[in-house]
Amino acid sequence: MGHGVHTQELPGIGTRYDIDAGGQGQRVSVVVRRDGKRDLYVFTGASADPDAVLELTEAHARKIAAVLGGTFFEG
């Protein structure tokens, strides 16, 4: 995929996207499940265990993406 984004197919589950988020082992992993839900994992250090985990519906994921991408404007 793009520079700093790594993908892995998870058979029977969906696709995992690992995104480098700076140094010191900071990264975000997003699992896009076949049922449309997304799991967001935040890692802030070298630990294999995430510091935060969110399960998002497709609609919630789109709202967060719009805010992060700068396309969300309140009217």
VMD Tcl script that builds the backbone (N, CA, C; Angstrom):
set m [mol new atoms 225]
animate dup $m
set s [atomselect $m all]
$s set {name element resname resid chain x y z} {
  {N N MET 1 A 0.861 -1.169 0.000}
  {CA C MET 1 A 0.000 0.000 0.000}
  {C C MET 1 A 0.900 1.222 0.000}
  {N N GLY 2 A 0.574 2.276 0.726}
  {CA C GLY 2 A 1.387 3.482 0.771}
  {C C GLY 2 A 2.569 3.339 1.705}
  {N N HIS 3 A 3.461 4.291 1.608}
  {CA C HIS 3 A 4.644 4.305 2.462}
  {C C HIS 3 A 4.220 4.408 3.929}
  {N N GLY 4 A 4.682 3.488 4.760}
  {CA C GLY 4 A 4.335 3.521 6.177}
  {C C GLY 4 A 3.048 2.808 6.530}
  {N N VAL 5 A 2.388 2.205 5.536}
  {CA C VAL 5 A 1.159 1.442 5.778}
  {C C VAL 5 A 1.401 0.014 5.294}
  {N N HIS 6 A 1.190 -0.931 6.190}
  {CA C HIS 6 A 1.397 -2.342 5.864}
  {C C HIS 6 A 0.066 -3.069 5.987}
  {N N THR 7 A -0.218 -3.955 5.048}
  {CA C THR 7 A -1.482 -4.687 5.075}
  {C C THR 7 A -1.231 -6.172 5.267}
  {N N GLN 8 A -2.223 -6.822 5.880}
  {CA C GLN 8 A -2.174 -8.269 6.060}
  {C C GLN 8 A -3.594 -8.805 6.001}
  {N N GLU 9 A -3.798 -9.791 5.151}
  {CA C GLU 9 A -5.095 -10.452 5.075}
  {C C GLU 9 A -5.246 -11.362 6.294}
  {N N LEU 10 A -6.405 -11.303 6.929}
  {CA C LEU 10 A -6.725 -12.159 8.065}
  {C C LEU 10 A -7.834 -13.102 7.608}
  {N N PRO 11 A -7.487 -14.323 7.218}
  {CA C PRO 11 A -8.468 -15.256 6.655}
  {C C PRO 11 A -9.703 -15.407 7.548}
  {N N GLY 12 A -10.864 -15.242 6.926}
  {CA C GLY 12 A -12.129 -15.391 7.634}
  {C C GLY 12 A -12.525 -14.181 8.464}
  {N N ILE 13 A -11.637 -13.187 8.563}
  {CA C ILE 13 A -11.913 -12.006 9.389}
  {C C ILE 13 A -11.994 -10.752 8.533}
  {N N GLY 14 A -10.936 -10.465 7.792}
  {CA C GLY 14 A -10.877 -9.254 6.988}
  {C C GLY 14 A -9.436 -8.873 6.701}
  {N N THR 15 A -9.151 -7.577 6.746}
  {CA C THR 15 A -7.822 -7.066 6.443}
  {C C THR 15 A -7.331 -6.179 7.570}
  {N N ARG 16 A -6.061 -6.330 7.925}
  {CA C ARG 16 A -5.447 -5.483 8.954}
  {C C ARG 16 A -4.512 -4.498 8.271}
  {N N TYR 17 A -4.610 -3.235 8.700}
  {CA C TYR 17 A -3.746 -2.174 8.212}
  {C C TYR 17 A -2.946 -1.655 9.398}
  {N N ASP 18 A -1.626 -1.700 9.291}
  {CA C ASP 18 A -0.738 -1.172 10.325}
  {C C ASP 18 A -0.140 0.131 9.813}
  {N N ILE 19 A -0.303 1.196 10.588}
  {CA C ILE 19 A 0.134 2.523 10.187}
  {C C ILE 19 A 1.152 3.041 11.187}
  {N N ASP 20 A 2.342 3.363 10.698}
  {CA C ASP 20 A 3.357 3.962 11.558}
  {C C ASP 20 A 2.875 5.342 11.981}
  {N N ALA 21 A 2.991 5.652 13.277}
  {CA C ALA 21 A 2.491 6.928 13.796}
  {C C ALA 21 A 3.583 7.681 14.546}
  {N N GLY 22 A 4.791 7.605 14.076}
  {CA C GLY 22 A 5.897 8.285 14.730}
  {C C GLY 22 A 6.898 7.279 15.247}
  {N N GLY 23 A 7.840 7.752 16.004}
  {CA C GLY 23 A 8.890 6.890 16.526}
  {C C GLY 23 A 8.478 6.160 17.783}
  {N N GLN 24 A 9.433 5.471 18.349}
  {CA C GLN 24 A 9.265 4.783 19.626}
  {C C GLN 24 A 8.181 3.717 19.603}
  {N N GLY 25 A 7.928 3.105 18.438}
  {CA C GLY 25 A 6.934 2.033 18.357}
  {C C GLY 25 A 5.500 2.498 18.300}
  {N N GLN 26 A 5.268 3.792 18.093}
  {CA C GLN 26 A 3.896 4.287 18.003}
  {C C GLN 26 A 3.288 3.862 16.670}
  {N N ARG 27 A 2.117 3.243 16.753}
  {CA C ARG 27 A 1.421 2.833 15.536}
  {C C ARG 27 A -0.051 2.646 15.824}
  {N N VAL 28 A -0.803 2.606 14.759}
  {CA C VAL 28 A -2.232 2.342 14.820}
  {C C VAL 28 A -2.494 1.161 13.905}
  {N N SER 29 A -3.271 0.211 14.384}
  {CA C SER 29 A -3.700 -0.911 13.560}
  {C C SER 29 A -5.216 -0.838 13.425}
  {N N VAL 30 A -5.675 -1.015 12.203}
  {CA C VAL 30 A -7.106 -1.026 11.927}
  {C C VAL 30 A -7.433 -2.352 11.271}
  {N N VAL 31 A -8.398 -3.067 11.842}
  {CA C VAL 31 A -8.889 -4.301 11.231}
  {C C VAL 31 A -10.254 -3.982 10.640}
  {N N VAL 32 A -10.347 -4.128 9.318}
  {CA C VAL 32 A -11.619 -3.945 8.624}
  {C C VAL 32 A -12.201 -5.334 8.439}
  {N N ARG 33 A -13.265 -5.589 9.194}
  {CA C ARG 33 A -13.878 -6.921 9.160}
  {C C ARG 33 A -14.804 -7.076 7.965}
  {N N ARG 34 A -15.029 -8.291 7.597}
  {CA C ARG 34 A -15.910 -8.583 6.466}
  {C C ARG 34 A -17.347 -8.117 6.718}
  {N N ASP 35 A -17.748 -7.998 7.993}
  {CA C ASP 35 A -19.114 -7.554 8.308}
  {C C ASP 35 A -19.243 -6.033 8.337}
  {N N GLY 36 A -18.157 -5.303 8.009}
  {CA C GLY 36 A -18.208 -3.845 7.952}
  {C C GLY 36 A -17.715 -3.153 9.203}
  {N N LYS 37 A -17.611 -3.860 10.309}
  {CA C LYS 37 A -17.105 -3.245 11.536}
  {C C LYS 37 A -15.599 -3.042 11.430}
  {N N ARG 38 A -15.099 -2.110 12.228}
  {CA C ARG 38 A -13.676 -1.840 12.290}
  {C C ARG 38 A -13.204 -1.930 13.723}
  {N N ASP 39 A -12.023 -2.478 13.906}
  {CA C ASP 39 A -11.375 -2.494 15.219}
  {C C ASP 39 A -10.149 -1.603 15.110}
  {N N LEU 40 A -10.020 -0.654 16.024}
  {CA C LEU 40 A -8.918 0.296 16.033}
  {C C LEU 40 A -8.052 0.007 17.247}
  {N N TYR 41 A -6.773 -0.255 17.013}
  {CA C TYR 41 A -5.819 -0.558 18.076}
  {C C TYR 41 A -4.751 0.526 18.085}
  {N N VAL 42 A -4.465 1.084 19.255}
  {CA C VAL 42 A -3.448 2.125 19.387}
  {C C VAL 42 A -2.305 1.595 20.237}
  {N N PHE 43 A -1.105 1.676 19.699}
  {CA C PHE 43 A 0.111 1.242 20.386}
  {C C PHE 43 A 1.001 2.467 20.575}
  {N N THR 44 A 1.442 2.716 21.811}
  {CA C THR 44 A 2.286 3.888 22.062}
  {C C THR 44 A 3.706 3.519 22.453}
  {N N GLY 45 A 4.005 2.257 22.484}
  {CA C GLY 45 A 5.350 1.819 22.853}
  {C C GLY 45 A 5.688 0.502 22.208}
  {N N ALA 46 A 6.706 -0.134 22.715}
  {CA C ALA 46 A 7.194 -1.378 22.127}
  {C C ALA 46 A 6.377 -2.603 22.538}
  {N N SER 47 A 5.439 -2.452 23.451}
  {CA C SER 47 A 4.644 -3.584 23.925}
  {C C SER 47 A 3.787 -4.162 22.799}
  {N N ALA 48 A 3.599 -5.471 22.823}
  {CA C ALA 48 A 2.736 -6.135 21.846}
  {C C ALA 48 A 1.259 -5.927 22.168}
  {N N ASP 49 A 0.975 -5.454 23.385}
  {CA C ASP 49 A -0.409 -5.207 23.796}
  {C C ASP 49 A -0.793 -3.760 23.496}
  {N N PRO 50 A -1.986 -3.545 22.917}
  {CA C PRO 50 A -2.400 -2.177 22.601}
  {C C PRO 50 A -2.729 -1.386 23.863}
  {N N ASP 51 A -2.543 -0.078 23.781}
  {CA C ASP 51 A -2.894 0.817 24.881}
  {C C ASP 51 A -4.373 1.178 24.860}
  {N N ALA 52 A -4.990 1.086 23.690}
  {CA C ALA 52 A -6.420 1.377 23.560}
  {C C ALA 52 A -6.986 0.550 22.415}
  {N N VAL 53 A -8.244 0.146 22.569}
  {CA C VAL 53 A -8.944 -0.632 21.542}
  {C C VAL 53 A -10.363 -0.079 21.423}
  {N N LEU 54 A -10.787 0.182 20.191}
  {CA C LEU 54 A -12.155 0.620 19.935}
  {C C LEU 54 A -12.771 -0.270 18.873}
  {N N GLU 55 A -14.021 -0.657 19.074}
  {CA C GLU 55 A -14.778 -1.338 18.037}
  {C C GLU 55 A -15.727 -0.311 17.443}
  {N N LEU 56 A -15.619 -0.094 16.127}
  {CA C LEU 56 A -16.397 0.938 15.461}
  {C C LEU 56 A -17.327 0.336 14.424}
  {N N THR 57 A -18.527 0.901 14.319}
  {CA C THR 57 A -19.387 0.554 13.198}
  {C C THR 57 A -18.824 1.252 11.962}
  {N N GLU 58 A -19.307 0.859 10.805}
  {CA C GLU 58 A -18.856 1.510 9.573}
  {C C GLU 58 A -19.171 3.005 9.594}
  {N N ALA 59 A -20.342 3.374 10.111}
  {CA C ALA 59 A -20.733 4.789 10.181}
  {C C ALA 59 A -19.814 5.579 11.108}
  {N N HIS 60 A -19.483 5.007 12.269}
  {CA C HIS 60 A -18.574 5.696 13.193}
  {C C HIS 60 A -17.183 5.849 12.574}
  {N N ALA 61 A -16.714 4.817 11.898}
  {CA C ALA 61 A -15.401 4.873 11.254}
  {C C ALA 61 A -15.367 5.970 10.195}
  {N N ARG 62 A -16.445 6.125 9.444}
  {CA C ARG 62 A -16.500 7.168 8.411}
  {C C ARG 62 A -16.481 8.559 9.038}
  {N N LYS 63 A -17.153 8.745 10.171}
  {CA C LYS 63 A -17.140 10.044 10.852}
  {C C LYS 63 A -15.737 10.388 11.339}
  {N N ILE 64 A -15.066 9.422 11.948}
  {CA C ILE 64 A -13.706 9.648 12.432}
  {C C ILE 64 A -12.775 9.942 11.255}
  {N N ALA 65 A -12.930 9.200 10.160}
  {CA C ALA 65 A -12.095 9.431 8.975}
  {C C ALA 65 A -12.314 10.833 8.421}
  {N N ALA 66 A -13.559 11.310 8.417}
  {CA C ALA 66 A -13.857 12.651 7.911}
  {C C ALA 66 A -13.189 13.722 8.774}
  {N N VAL 67 A -13.211 13.545 10.078}
  {CA C VAL 67 A -12.558 14.502 10.973}
  {C C VAL 67 A -11.046 14.478 10.784}
  {N N LEU 68 A -10.453 13.288 10.770}
  {CA C LEU 68 A -9.009 13.164 10.607}
  {C C LEU 68 A -8.545 13.649 9.245}
  {N N GLY 69 A -9.363 13.439 8.227}
  {CA C GLY 69 A -9.009 13.844 6.880}
  {C C GLY 69 A -9.296 15.299 6.575}
  {N N GLY 70 A -9.914 15.997 7.523}
  {CA C GLY 70 A -10.191 17.415 7.339}
  {C C GLY 70 A -11.386 17.704 6.454}
  {N N THR 71 A -12.252 16.723 6.231}
  {CA C THR 71 A -13.414 16.947 5.374}
  {C C THR 71 A -14.709 17.151 6.141}
  {N N PHE 72 A -14.628 17.099 7.467}
  {CA C PHE 72 A -15.837 17.297 8.289}
  {C C PHE 72 A -15.974 18.775 8.602}
  {N N PHE 73 A -17.109 19.336 8.221}
  {CA C PHE 73 A -17.391 20.740 8.515}
  {C C PHE 73 A -18.770 20.804 9.139}
  {N N GLU 74 A -18.875 21.534 10.224}
  {CA C GLU 74 A -20.168 21.702 10.884}
  {C C GLU 74 A -20.865 22.900 10.279}
  {N N GLY 75 A -22.125 22.693 9.884}
  {CA C GLY 75 A -22.844 23.740 9.154}
  {C C GLY 75 A -23.686 24.605 9.974}
}
mol reanalyze $m
mol bondsrecalc $m
mol representation Tube
mol addrep $m
